[in-house]
Amino acid sequence: MQQILTAQAGPGMILAKDVLTPEGRVLCGKGTELTGALIERLSRMEIMNLTVEGNPVKVEGEKSLPELLKEIDLRFSRVEKIAPLMYLKKRLKERLVASRSA
């Protein structure tokens, strides 16, 4: 799941969260596939951000999933014999993978 600017949205992207008005009304539901016309309409309504499935927009300086997993391994390398910390490491990696694939 990735939060992007509406200007970065492209046809075919899938919404991961509902798009709401400032009053809290749902404009587009989670799971909606974006089209050019829908993106244009959201822009005209001054909707600035969208949350889309996956990680479709590459951000300069953003690390890839393998790089982030490697960093977690490195950070926990000195405490490999401490079971609670290894559990924490495992959970961190699971959540990171889930957040990138959702």
C-alpha positions, 0 to 999 in steps of 0.5 A: 500500500502506498500513499501518493499524490493524485497527480501521480495516479495512473489508470489501472491503479487500485485504491487501497483505502476509501477516498473521502470528502472533507465531510467524511462521505465516501467518493470512491470505495476501496478496491476501485480501479482508477481510470483517467476520467476518475483521476481527473474528477478527483483532481478537480475536487481537489483530492490531493492524496490517494492510497493505492495497492502495492508500491507503484510509484518509485520515489527517489531515495526509497529503498527496495524491499530486499534492501530494507530486509537486509538492513533489519538483519544487519541491525539485529546481527549482534543479538541473534542469541536473544530470543525475544529480540529475534521474535521482534525481528521476525515480526518486523520483517513480516509486517514490512513484507505485508505492507509492501504487498498489500 
